[in-house]
Amino acid sequence: MKVITAVFNWLAERLRDLSMWPINLVRDFPVRVTRLARTVWGGIGGIITFLPSLVRAAAGGNLGDWFPGRVGRFFNWFHLFLTQIFDLCGGPELGEFVLHFFARTTPLTSAEIAMISGVLGEDALRFGDVRVVEGGLFDWIFKMNGNLAFATWHSINLPRTGGHTRKNLPIVVHELTHVFQYENVGSRYLGEAIYMLIKTKRDCYNYGGGTGLQDACAVGKCYCDFNREQQAKITQDFYDLTTQGKDVTAYEPFITQVRAREI
């Protein structure tokens, strides 16, 4: 009976995954096409200003500084363009359908929804879209990456052993913050997080704790100025400290910005 129930649940989840492609293709079209239009408009502006900018740099003898900066801005723009085309075509939904095919997926529990609502806000996420992914193909993935949880679009992928399991609620908050990033900026969050992980050799989580946030606030630094992993670590630590009854005064201005979706 347990086997039959498991098979039925798996089939129901796969049908649900498949249905999300047309649903979100329509539901998210206005937001996704607006993001893409802004990026294309920015690219047109970059083309228009390219030659005058080059002339000014050459005249001022600053080509050595101008060229790397221009190349960096181009690759940033190109990354946005590719991820937004991917989103517009429903790539996240198709990607999740494929990945979920080889794993066990379950929705968030009411306790988990209440937990993340207390951090990000009551309407922070489309909670019904979120899935917790465990087992199957992901057992092999976690064996390769040292049992480190990660988030892909509306999925939080958690190992069944080690310190990043579903029982580790601060980690769940961390990964759901990445889902929050996805809902608010699109798939670009994933590339930005991976870039920082590679660039810093995984040393991209440290934001300085409460003292670092006080210093950041004093110089006008905002939540959106932190990298994607630091953002998720801030909400993770806020939740962890709150549940321990510790002082979170330094976190409150940044959590207010999160709840206002200023990411």
C-alpha positions as CSV (number, residue, x, y, z in Angstrom):
1,M,0.0,0.0,0.0
2,K,2.9,2.4,0.8
3,V,4.4,1.7,-2.6
4,I,1.1,2.4,-4.3
5,T,0.7,5.7,-2.3
6,A,4.3,6.7,-3.1
7,V,3.8,6.1,-6.8
8,F,0.5,8.0,-6.9
9,N,2.1,11.0,-5.1
10,W,5.0,11.0,-7.5
11,L,2.7,10.9,-10.5
12,A,0.6,13.7,-9.0
13,E,3.6,15.8,-8.4
14,R,4.9,15.3,-12.0
15,L,1.6,16.3,-13.4
16,R,1.6,19.3,-11.2
17,D,5.1,20.2,-12.4
18,L,4.1,19.8,-16.1
19,S,1.1,22.1,-15.6
20,M,3.2,24.9,-14.1
21,W,4.8,25.6,-17.4
22,P,1.7,27.0,-19.2
23,I,0.4,28.5,-15.9
24,N,3.5,30.5,-15.2
25,L,4.1,31.3,-18.8
26,V,0.9,33.3,-18.8
27,R,0.9,34.4,-15.2
28,D,4.4,35.7,-15.2
29,F,4.5,37.0,-18.8
30,P,3.9,40.7,-17.9
31,V,6.7,40.8,-15.3
32,R,9.1,38.7,-17.4
33,V,8.6,40.7,-20.6
34,T,9.0,44.0,-18.7
35,R,12.3,42.9,-17.2
36,L,13.5,41.9,-20.7
37,A,12.3,45.1,-22.3
38,R,14.3,47.2,-19.7
39,T,17.4,45.1,-20.4
40,V,17.0,45.5,-24.1
41,W,16.5,49.3,-23.7
42,G,19.6,49.4,-21.6
43,G,21.6,47.6,-24.3
44,I,20.4,50.1,-26.9
45,G,21.6,52.9,-24.6
46,G,24.9,51.2,-24.3
47,I,25.3,51.0,-28.1
48,I,24.4,54.7,-28.4
49,T,26.9,55.8,-25.8
50,F,29.7,53.4,-26.8
51,L,31.5,55.5,-29.4
52,P,31.3,58.9,-27.5
53,S,32.6,57.0,-24.4
54,L,35.4,55.5,-26.3
55,V,36.4,58.9,-27.7
56,R,36.4,60.5,-24.3
57,A,38.5,57.7,-22.8
58,A,41.0,57.9,-25.7
59,A,41.3,61.6,-25.4
60,G,41.8,61.4,-21.6
61,G,44.3,58.6,-21.9
62,N,42.1,56.3,-19.8
63,L,41.6,53.4,-22.2
64,G,43.3,51.0,-19.8
65,D,40.6,51.7,-17.2
66,W,37.7,52.2,-19.7
67,F,38.1,48.9,-21.6
68,P,37.8,46.4,-18.6
69,G,34.9,48.4,-17.2
70,R,33.1,48.4,-20.5
71,V,33.7,44.6,-21.0
72,G,32.4,43.9,-17.4
73,R,29.2,45.9,-18.0
74,F,28.7,44.1,-21.3
75,F,28.9,40.6,-19.7
76,N,26.6,41.7,-16.9
77,W,24.1,42.9,-19.5
78,F,24.5,39.7,-21.5
79,H,23.9,37.6,-18.4
80,L,20.7,39.5,-17.7
81,F,19.6,39.2,-21.3
82,L,20.1,35.4,-21.4
83,T,18.5,34.7,-18.1
84,Q,15.5,36.9,-19.0
85,I,15.0,35.1,-22.3
86,F,15.2,31.8,-20.4
87,D,12.6,33.0,-18.0
88,L,10.3,34.3,-20.7
89,C,10.3,30.9,-22.4
90,G,9.4,29.1,-19.2
91,G,12.8,27.7,-18.7
92,P,12.6,27.5,-14.9
93,E,9.4,25.4,-15.1
94,L,10.8,23.0,-17.7
95,G,14.1,22.7,-15.7
96,E,12.2,21.9,-12.5
97,F,10.1,19.3,-14.3
98,V,13.2,17.5,-15.5
99,L,15.0,17.7,-12.2
100,H,12.0,16.7,-10.1
101,F,11.5,13.6,-12.4
102,F,14.4,12.0,-10.6
103,A,13.6,12.9,-7.0
104,R,11.0,13.2,-4.3
105,T,9.2,16.5,-4.0
106,T,6.9,17.7,-1.3
107,P,5.2,21.1,-0.6
108,L,6.1,23.3,2.3
109,T,4.4,22.4,5.6
110,S,2.2,24.9,7.3
111,A,4.9,25.3,10.0
112,E,7.5,26.1,7.4
113,I,5.2,28.6,5.7
114,A,4.6,30.3,9.1
115,M,8.3,30.3,9.8
116,I,9.4,32.0,6.5
117,S,6.4,34.4,6.7
118,G,7.8,35.6,10.0
119,V,11.0,36.5,8.3
120,L,10.1,37.7,4.8
121,G,6.5,38.6,5.3
122,E,3.1,36.9,5.0
123,D,2.8,37.3,1.2
124,A,6.5,37.0,0.5
125,L,6.3,33.9,-1.7
126,R,3.9,31.9,-3.8
127,F,4.0,29.2,-1.2
128,G,2.0,26.7,-3.2
129,D,4.6,26.8,-6.0
130,V,7.5,26.0,-3.7
131,R,8.8,22.4,-3.5
132,V,11.3,20.7,-1.2
133,V,13.4,18.3,-3.2
134,E,15.1,15.3,-1.6
135,G,16.5,11.9,-2.5
136,G,16.8,10.2,-5.9
137,L,19.3,11.9,-8.2
138,F,20.0,14.5,-5.6
139,D,21.5,11.9,-3.2
140,W,24.3,11.7,-5.8
141,I,24.5,15.5,-6.2
142,F,24.9,16.0,-2.5
143,K,27.5,13.3,-2.3
144,M,29.5,15.3,-4.8
145,N,29.0,18.7,-3.2
146,G,29.5,17.7,0.4
147,N,25.8,17.7,1.4
148,L,25.3,21.5,0.8
149,A,21.7,22.6,0.3
150,F,20.9,24.8,-2.7
151,A,17.9,26.4,-4.4
152,T,16.8,26.2,-8.0
153,W,14.0,28.6,-8.9
154,H,11.0,27.4,-6.8
155,S,12.8,24.4,-5.4
156,I,14.9,24.1,-2.3
157,N,17.1,21.0,-2.7
158,L,18.0,19.5,0.7
159,P,20.2,16.5,1.5
160,R,18.8,13.7,3.7
161,T,22.0,13.5,5.8
162,G,24.5,16.0,7.2
163,G,23.9,19.5,8.6
164,H,21.7,20.8,5.8
165,T,18.7,18.6,6.1
166,R,15.1,19.8,6.3
167,K,15.3,19.7,10.1
168,N,17.8,22.6,10.0
169,L,15.3,25.4,9.9
170,P,17.8,28.3,9.5
171,I,19.1,26.5,6.4
172,V,15.5,26.2,5.1
173,V,15.2,30.0,5.6
174,H,18.4,30.6,3.8
175,E,17.3,28.5,0.7
176,L,13.8,30.0,0.7
177,T,15.4,33.4,0.6
178,H,16.9,32.4,-2.7
179,V,13.4,31.4,-3.9
180,F,12.4,34.9,-2.8
181,Q,15.2,36.3,-4.9
182,Y,14.0,34.3,-7.9
183,E,10.5,35.5,-7.6
184,N,11.6,39.2,-7.4
185,V,14.5,39.3,-9.9
186,G,14.2,36.1,-12.0
187,S,16.8,33.5,-12.8
188,R,19.6,36.1,-12.7
189,Y,19.9,35.4,-8.9
190,L,21.2,31.9,-9.7
191,G,24.0,33.2,-12.0
192,E,24.9,35.9,-9.5
193,A,25.1,33.5,-6.6
194,I,27.2,31.0,-8.6
195,Y,29.5,33.8,-9.8
196,M,30.2,34.9,-6.2
197,L,30.7,31.3,-5.0
198,I,33.4,30.7,-7.8
199,K,35.0,34.2,-7.5
200,T,35.4,33.9,-3.7
201,K,36.0,30.2,-3.5
202,R,32.8,29.9,-1.4
203,D,33.9,32.7,0.9
204,C,30.9,34.9,0.0
205,Y,28.6,34.4,3.0
206,N,30.3,36.6,5.6
207,Y,28.7,40.0,6.0
208,G,30.3,40.8,9.4
209,G,27.4,39.7,11.7
210,G,25.5,42.3,13.7
211,T,28.5,44.6,13.9
212,G,29.0,44.5,10.2
213,L,25.3,45.4,9.6
214,Q,25.6,48.3,12.0
215,D,28.7,49.6,10.1
216,A,26.9,49.0,6.8
217,C,23.9,51.0,8.0
218,A,26.1,53.8,9.2
219,V,27.5,54.4,5.7
220,G,24.2,54.0,3.9
221,K,24.6,50.4,2.7
222,C,21.4,48.7,1.9
223,Y,20.3,45.0,1.8
224,C,20.5,45.0,-2.0
225,D,24.2,46.0,-1.9
226,F,25.1,42.6,-0.4
227,N,25.7,39.7,-2.7
228,R,23.0,37.0,-3.0
229,E,24.6,34.6,-0.5
230,Q,25.1,37.3,2.0
231,Q,21.5,38.3,1.6
232,A,20.3,34.8,2.4
233,K,22.8,34.5,5.3
234,I,21.4,37.7,6.8
235,T,17.8,36.4,6.8
236,Q,19.1,33.0,8.1
237,D,20.9,34.6,11.0
238,F,18.0,36.9,11.7
239,Y,15.7,33.9,12.1
240,D,18.3,31.9,14.1
241,L,18.9,34.8,16.5
242,T,15.2,35.6,16.9
243,T,14.4,32.0,17.9
244,Q,17.2,32.1,20.4
245,G,15.7,35.3,21.9
246,K,18.9,37.3,21.1
247,D,19.1,41.0,20.1
248,V,18.4,41.6,16.4
249,T,18.3,45.4,16.4
250,A,21.1,45.6,13.8
251,Y,19.2,43.3,11.5
252,E,15.8,45.1,11.6
253,P,16.5,47.9,9.0
254,F,17.7,45.3,6.5
255,I,14.8,42.9,7.2
256,T,12.4,45.9,6.6
257,Q,14.0,46.3,3.2
258,V,13.7,42.6,2.4
259,R,10.0,42.8,3.3
260,A,9.7,45.8,0.9
261,R,11.3,43.6,-1.8
262,E,14.2,46.0,-2.1
263,I,16.6,43.3,-3.2
